[in-house]
Amino acid sequence: MKFRLTVPKTVPKTVEKIYIIRMEEPQYSKVKLFIPRDKNGRITVERPWHIYFYFRNPITGKFDSRSKFIRKHGINKYYKTVKQRKLYGQKLVQAYTELLNDGYDPYENTIPQEENINFTNEIVSIEFALKKALENKKAVWAKSTIQSCVYRVDEFIAFAKRHHFSDLPSDQLMRKHVVEFLRTIKDSGQSMTSVNNYRNTLGSILSEMVQLEYLPYNFIRDIKKERSNPVRNHPFTNRQVADIKKYLEANDPYLLTYIRVISYSFLRNSEVLRLTVGDVDLKNRLITVKTKARSLEKVFIIDQLMDIFKEMQLEQHPKSHFVFSRNDGPGEWEAELKTKKKVFSDRFRPVKKKFNFGREFTLYSFRHTFAINLYNQFISQGLSETEALIKMLPITRHRSIDMASNYVREKQRMLPRDYSKDISIDF
């Protein structure tokens, strides 16, 4: 059978382009972390860890015996736990993956020079890293927090100098350094609460050092807190509140006004002392509160608060004046918050002496007293426990129902009720 081939006499004006895609062979493998295991299959730190990858041999063009590259970078020398080695190993994997993507050649130990990129971390001393992290944290800490935290960090730096590790590279700061420091604080006779405060401050600083890449891992989270029994602020009974009111009406009406604002607004002492006249919006019945974290919150002005603020004649004062001052009225008050709190605490001292209150009763106790009263009122109105707590959240400004529930239960345990009628045994 014969076939006839027909060729068109005209060529189309447009001819489809044919793209030839040439798949280049990968030059390197995925970077991986080698995690050794013991004979029982459990991860171990008794054998050396490393990261590894393969890079095509430029002579043979193949992956061969010369193609495997192993890197350790102190993972076994400086990091002694599985958690630390995993975290540092993951950072090494990430760093070498970026290097390879940017053209790193392990045979030449070079990367392309189109961009002047430095992949090495700056080597600084432990003292320098601590001070740099502290400087950064000052920008976000409240003013009242800075002073105490600076003191604790300075104490740790002094400890580091005495024990000759302040000049070591920052990534050589170890868990045992902090543990030993906390032990000396404990042995000096300070309370467990103070020891935990040192731990928390250093934990915050080390987190910042990790962000600055001065330290691979914040090991303070692995250091357990000390058990402490801090003195709790106890709420007052209704009878005690009535007695205090009667005493203050006769002896210190201004302190009574201060306490009433705390009680009806559910603000903390420091929040009340930060209030300026401009923060109190009587027209819209809102108080703008500056919290410890420097955020702003709104508090509704209830009728009782409205009457107090009207009696104080806030509208006759500049908006920059503080609502409470040393002069028994709104005014200027250039003093640290700690000093302001002490002024009112000192004014409350005669009250404590008069009624023989222990140190568990403070100005803060009034906030607890009114919170418990509010909760019990909601329950008496027929609300369930959950409904009462939900209704309390925007008033007491707890972050969750669980936090509010724990708070109410703790404070109620401090005010046991008369259960005489509930016992039926005549003994």
C-alpha positions as CSV (number, residue, x, y, z in Angstrom):
1,M,0.0,0.0,0.0
2,K,1.4,3.4,-0.9
3,F,1.1,6.5,1.3
4,R,1.0,10.1,0.0
5,L,2.7,12.9,2.1
6,T,1.0,16.2,1.7
7,V,3.1,19.4,2.5
8,P,1.3,22.7,2.9
9,K,2.3,25.3,0.4
10,T,2.0,28.2,2.9
11,V,3.6,28.4,6.3
12,P,1.5,29.7,9.2
13,K,2.4,33.3,10.3
14,T,2.6,32.2,13.9
15,V,4.4,29.2,15.0
16,E,4.0,27.8,18.5
17,K,7.2,28.1,20.5
18,I,8.6,24.9,22.1
19,Y,10.2,25.3,25.5
20,I,12.8,22.7,26.5
21,I,13.0,22.5,30.3
22,R,16.3,21.1,31.4
23,M,16.0,19.8,35.0
24,E,19.3,20.5,36.8
25,E,20.4,17.8,39.1
26,P,20.4,18.9,42.8
27,Q,23.8,19.8,44.1
28,Y,23.2,19.0,47.7
29,S,20.9,17.0,49.9
30,K,18.6,18.1,52.8
31,V,20.4,19.1,56.0
32,K,19.6,16.7,58.8
33,L,20.3,16.4,62.5
34,F,21.8,13.1,63.7
35,I,20.3,12.1,67.0
36,P,22.1,9.0,68.5
37,R,20.3,6.4,70.5
38,D,21.4,3.8,73.0
39,K,21.0,0.0,72.7
40,N,17.4,0.3,74.0
41,G,16.4,2.8,71.4
42,R,16.3,5.8,73.7
43,I,17.8,9.1,72.7
44,T,21.2,9.6,74.4
45,V,23.7,12.4,75.1
46,E,26.5,9.8,75.8
47,R,27.2,9.7,72.1
48,P,28.2,12.7,69.9
49,W,25.5,14.6,68.0
50,H,26.0,16.4,64.7
51,I,24.3,17.7,61.6
52,Y,25.1,16.4,58.1
53,F,24.4,16.9,54.4
54,Y,25.7,15.7,51.1
55,F,27.2,17.9,48.3
56,R,27.9,16.7,44.8
57,N,31.6,16.0,44.2
58,P,32.7,18.7,41.6
59,I,35.2,16.3,40.1
60,T,33.1,13.2,39.6
61,G,29.8,14.9,39.5
62,K,28.4,12.3,41.8
63,F,27.5,11.9,45.5
64,D,30.3,9.7,46.7
65,S,32.4,9.1,49.8
66,R,33.7,12.6,49.7
67,S,30.2,14.1,49.5
68,K,29.2,13.8,53.1
69,F,29.8,16.8,55.4
70,I,29.4,16.8,59.1
71,R,29.2,19.9,61.3
72,K,29.1,20.0,65.2
73,H,29.8,23.7,66.2
74,G,30.1,22.9,69.9
75,I,26.8,21.0,70.2
76,N,28.4,18.3,72.4
77,K,30.7,20.5,74.3
78,Y,28.3,23.2,75.5
79,Y,24.9,21.5,75.6
80,K,24.4,18.6,78.0
81,T,20.7,17.7,77.7
82,V,18.6,16.2,75.0
83,K,16.3,19.3,74.9
84,Q,19.2,21.7,74.5
85,R,20.9,19.7,71.8
86,K,17.7,19.3,69.8
87,L,17.1,23.1,69.9
88,Y,20.6,24.0,69.0
89,G,20.7,21.3,66.3
90,Q,17.6,22.6,64.7
91,K,19.2,26.1,64.6
92,L,22.3,24.6,62.9
93,V,20.1,22.8,60.4
94,Q,18.2,26.0,59.6
95,A,21.5,28.0,59.3
96,Y,23.2,25.5,56.9
97,T,20.0,25.2,54.8
98,E,20.1,28.9,54.3
99,L,23.8,28.8,53.5
100,L,23.3,26.1,50.9
101,N,20.3,27.9,49.3
102,D,22.5,31.0,49.0
103,G,25.2,29.1,47.1
104,Y,27.5,27.9,49.9
105,D,30.2,25.5,48.6
106,P,31.5,23.2,51.4
107,Y,34.5,22.1,49.2
108,E,35.7,25.7,48.9
109,N,34.0,26.8,52.2
110,T,32.8,29.9,50.4
111,I,29.5,31.5,49.2
112,P,28.9,33.8,46.2
113,Q,30.1,37.3,46.9
114,E,27.2,39.2,45.1
115,E,25.9,40.2,48.5
116,N,28.1,40.8,51.5
117,I,26.2,38.6,53.9
118,N,27.6,37.6,57.3
119,F,26.2,34.4,58.6
120,T,28.2,34.2,61.8
121,N,26.8,35.4,65.1
122,E,28.6,38.2,66.9
123,I,30.7,36.9,69.7
124,V,30.2,38.9,72.9
125,S,30.8,38.4,76.6
126,I,28.2,37.2,79.0
127,E,28.4,40.6,80.8
128,F,27.8,42.5,77.5
129,A,24.9,40.2,76.5
130,L,23.2,40.6,79.8
131,K,23.5,44.4,79.8
132,K,22.3,44.6,76.1
133,A,19.3,42.4,76.9
134,L,18.5,44.5,80.0
135,E,18.7,47.7,77.9
136,N,16.2,46.2,75.4
137,K,13.8,45.1,78.2
138,K,13.8,48.5,79.7
139,A,11.9,49.8,76.7
140,V,8.9,47.5,77.4
141,W,9.0,47.1,81.2
142,A,6.9,49.4,83.3
143,K,8.9,52.1,85.2
144,S,8.0,50.4,88.5
145,T,9.4,47.1,87.3
146,I,12.7,48.5,85.9
147,Q,14.3,49.5,89.2
148,S,13.9,46.1,90.9
149,C,14.9,44.1,87.7
150,V,18.0,46.2,87.1
151,Y,19.1,45.5,90.7
152,R,18.7,41.8,90.3
153,V,20.6,41.7,87.0
154,D,23.4,43.8,88.5
155,E,23.6,41.3,91.3
156,F,24.0,38.4,88.9
157,I,26.7,40.3,86.9
158,A,28.6,40.9,90.2
159,F,28.3,37.2,91.0
160,A,29.6,36.4,87.5
161,K,32.6,38.6,88.0
162,R,33.4,37.1,91.4
163,H,33.3,33.6,89.9
164,H,35.2,34.6,86.8
165,F,32.7,33.8,84.0
166,S,31.5,37.3,83.1
167,D,34.0,37.5,80.3
168,L,33.2,34.1,78.7
169,P,31.4,34.1,75.3
170,S,27.7,34.6,75.9
171,D,26.8,31.2,74.5
172,Q,28.8,29.6,77.3
173,L,26.4,30.8,80.0
174,M,25.2,27.6,81.6
175,R,22.4,26.5,83.8
176,K,24.7,25.7,86.7
177,H,25.8,29.4,86.7
178,V,22.2,30.5,87.4
179,V,21.4,27.6,89.8
180,E,24.5,28.4,91.9
181,F,23.5,32.1,91.9
182,L,20.0,31.4,93.1
183,R,21.4,29.1,95.8
184,T,23.5,32.0,97.2
185,I,20.4,34.2,97.2
186,K,18.5,31.5,99.1
187,D,21.4,31.0,101.6
188,S,21.5,34.7,102.3
189,G,18.2,34.4,104.1
190,Q,15.9,35.9,101.5
191,S,12.4,34.5,101.1
192,M,11.5,31.9,98.5
193,T,9.4,34.6,96.9
194,S,12.5,36.7,96.4
195,V,14.4,33.8,95.0
196,N,11.6,33.2,92.5
197,N,11.7,36.9,91.6
198,Y,15.4,36.7,90.7
199,R,14.6,33.6,88.7
200,N,11.8,35.3,86.8
201,T,13.9,38.4,86.1
202,L,16.8,36.4,84.7
203,G,14.4,34.3,82.7
204,S,13.1,37.4,81.0
205,I,16.7,38.6,80.3
206,L,17.8,35.2,78.9
207,S,14.7,35.2,76.6
208,E,15.9,38.5,75.2
209,M,19.4,37.1,74.8
210,V,18.0,34.2,72.7
211,Q,16.2,36.8,70.5
212,L,19.5,38.6,70.1
213,E,21.2,35.3,69.2
214,Y,23.6,35.6,72.1
215,L,22.3,32.4,73.6
216,P,20.8,29.4,71.8
217,Y,18.3,28.4,74.5
218,N,16.7,29.8,77.6
219,F,17.5,27.1,80.2
220,I,15.9,29.0,83.1
221,R,12.5,27.6,82.2
222,D,14.0,24.2,83.2
223,I,14.9,25.5,86.7
224,K,12.0,24.8,89.1
225,K,10.5,27.5,91.1
226,E,11.0,27.4,94.9
227,R,7.9,26.7,97.0
228,S,6.8,29.8,98.7
229,N,4.0,30.9,101.0
230,P,3.6,34.6,100.4
231,V,1.3,36.5,102.7
232,R,-2.1,36.8,101.0
233,N,-4.2,39.9,101.2
234,H,-7.2,38.8,103.2
235,P,-10.7,40.3,102.6
236,F,-12.5,42.1,105.4
237,T,-15.8,41.1,106.9
238,N,-18.8,43.4,106.5
239,R,-18.5,44.3,110.2
240,Q,-14.8,45.2,109.8
241,V,-15.6,47.4,106.7
242,A,-18.3,49.3,108.8
243,D,-15.9,49.8,111.6
244,I,-13.1,51.1,109.3
245,K,-15.6,53.5,107.6
246,K,-16.7,54.9,110.9
247,Y,-13.1,55.4,112.1
248,L,-12.0,57.1,108.8
249,E,-14.9,59.4,108.7
250,A,-13.8,60.8,112.0
251,N,-10.0,60.6,111.5
252,D,-9.0,60.6,107.8
253,P,-11.8,61.3,105.3
254,Y,-9.4,61.6,102.4
255,L,-8.0,58.1,102.9
256,L,-11.7,56.9,103.0
257,T,-12.3,58.6,99.6
258,Y,-9.2,56.8,98.2
259,I,-10.3,53.5,99.5
260,R,-13.8,54.0,98.2
261,V,-12.4,54.6,94.7
262,I,-10.4,51.4,94.9
263,S,-13.4,49.4,96.2
264,Y,-16.0,50.6,93.7
265,S,-13.7,50.7,90.6
266,F,-11.9,47.4,91.4
267,L,-8.7,49.2,90.4
268,R,-5.3,48.3,92.0
269,N,-3.5,50.8,94.2
270,S,-1.0,51.6,91.5
271,E,-3.7,52.1,88.9
272,V,-5.6,54.5,91.1
273,L,-2.4,56.5,91.8
274,R,-1.6,56.7,88.0
275,L,-5.0,58.3,87.3
276,T,-5.1,61.8,86.1
277,V,-8.1,64.1,85.9
278,G,-8.0,63.6,82.1
279,D,-8.4,59.9,82.6
280,V,-11.8,60.3,84.2
281,D,-14.6,61.0,81.6
282,L,-17.7,61.8,83.6
283,K,-19.7,62.6,80.5
284,N,-19.3,59.1,79.1
285,R,-18.9,57.5,82.5
286,L,-15.5,55.9,81.7
287,I,-12.1,55.7,83.4
288,T,-9.1,55.1,81.2
289,V,-6.7,52.9,83.2
290,K,-3.0,52.6,82.6
291,T,-2.0,49.1,83.5
292,K,1.4,47.8,84.6
293,A,2.0,46.5,81.1
294,R,1.5,50.1,79.7
295,S,-1.7,49.1,78.0
296,L,-5.0,51.0,78.3
297,E,-8.2,49.6,79.7
298,K,-11.7,51.1,80.3
299,V,-13.6,51.0,83.5
300,F,-17.3,52.0,83.8
301,I,-18.1,54.7,86.4
302,I,-21.0,53.3,88.5
303,D,-23.3,55.7,90.4
304,Q,-21.3,55.4,93.7
305,L,-18.1,56.4,91.8
306,M,-19.8,59.2,90.1
307,D,-20.9,60.7,93.4
308,I,-17.3,60.5,94.7
309,F,-15.8,62.1,91.6
310,K,-18.4,64.9,91.7
311,E,-17.6,65.6,95.4
312,M,-13.9,65.8,94.4
313,Q,-14.8,68.6,91.8
314,L,-12.4,67.1,89.2
315,E,-13.7,69.5,86.5
316,Q,-12.0,72.4,88.4
317,H,-8.5,70.9,87.9
318,P,-6.2,70.6,84.9
319,K,-6.4,67.3,83.1
320,S,-2.7,66.7,83.8
321,H,-3.3,66.7,87.6
322,F,-3.4,63.4,89.4
323,V,-6.7,62.5,90.9
324,F,-5.0,61.7,94.2
325,S,-2.0,63.6,95.6
326,R,-0.2,64.3,98.8
327,N,-2.3,67.4,99.3
328,D,-5.6,65.7,100.0
329,G,-7.0,66.5,96.6
330,P,-6.2,66.4,92.9
331,G,-2.9,68.0,92.0
332,E,0.6,67.7,90.8
333,W,2.7,65.0,92.3
334,E,6.2,64.4,91.0
335,A,7.2,61.2,92.8
336,E,7.9,57.6,92.0
337,L,4.9,55.2,92.1
338,K,6.6,53.3,94.9
339,T,6.7,56.5,97.0
340,K,3.1,57.3,96.3
341,K,2.0,53.8,97.4
342,K,4.0,54.2,100.6
343,V,2.3,57.5,101.4
344,F,-1.2,55.9,101.5
345,S,0.0,52.7,103.1
346,D,1.5,54.8,106.0
347,R,-1.9,56.6,106.3
348,F,-3.6,53.2,106.6
349,R,-1.2,52.1,109.4
350,P,-3.2,53.8,112.2
351,V,-6.3,51.9,111.0
352,K,-4.4,48.6,111.3
353,K,-3.2,49.5,114.8
354,K,-6.6,50.6,115.9
355,F,-8.3,47.3,115.0
356,N,-5.3,45.1,115.5
357,F,-5.1,43.9,111.9
358,G,-2.1,41.7,110.9
359,R,0.1,42.2,107.9
360,E,-2.3,40.1,105.8
361,F,-4.7,43.1,105.7
362,T,-3.7,45.9,103.4
363,L,-5.4,48.5,101.2
364,Y,-5.5,45.8,98.5
365,S,-7.8,43.8,100.8
366,F,-10.7,46.2,100.0
367,R,-10.6,45.2,96.3
368,H,-10.9,41.5,97.4
369,T,-13.7,42.3,99.9
370,F,-15.9,44.0,97.3
371,A,-15.2,41.3,94.7
372,I,-16.5,38.6,97.0
373,N,-19.5,40.8,97.9
374,L,-20.2,41.3,94.2
375,Y,-20.0,37.5,93.5
376,N,-22.3,36.6,96.4
377,Q,-24.8,39.2,95.2
378,F,-24.9,37.7,91.8
379,I,-25.4,34.2,93.3
380,S,-28.2,35.5,95.5
381,Q,-29.9,36.9,92.4
382,G,-30.3,33.4,91.1
383,L,-27.3,33.3,88.7
384,S,-25.2,30.1,88.5
385,E,-21.6,30.1,89.4
386,T,-20.5,30.3,85.8
387,E,-23.0,33.1,85.0
388,A,-21.8,35.0,88.0
389,L,-18.2,34.7,87.0
390,I,-18.9,35.7,83.4
391,K,-20.7,38.8,84.7
392,M,-17.7,39.6,86.9
393,L,-15.0,39.4,84.2
394,P,-15.4,42.9,82.7
395,I,-15.7,44.3,86.3
396,T,-12.7,42.7,88.0
397,R,-10.8,42.4,84.7
398,H,-9.7,38.9,85.1
399,R,-8.5,37.4,81.8
400,S,-10.5,34.1,82.0
401,I,-13.3,32.4,83.9
402,D,-10.8,30.0,85.4
403,M,-8.7,32.9,86.8
404,A,-11.8,34.5,88.2
405,S,-13.0,31.2,89.7
406,N,-9.7,30.5,91.4
407,Y,-9.6,34.0,92.7
408,V,-13.1,33.8,94.2
409,R,-12.6,30.4,95.8
410,E,-9.3,31.5,97.4
411,K,-10.7,34.6,98.9
412,Q,-13.9,32.9,100.0
413,R,-11.9,30.4,102.0
414,M,-10.5,33.3,104.0
415,L,-14.0,34.2,105.1
416,P,-15.6,31.1,106.5
417,R,-19.3,31.4,107.2
418,D,-21.3,30.3,110.2
419,Y,-22.4,26.7,109.7
420,S,-24.1,26.2,113.2
421,K,-27.5,25.5,111.6
422,D,-26.0,22.9,109.2
423,I,-24.8,20.5,112.0
424,S,-27.6,18.1,113.2
425,I,-25.5,16.1,115.8
426,D,-26.1,17.1,119.4
427,F,-22.9,16.1,121.1
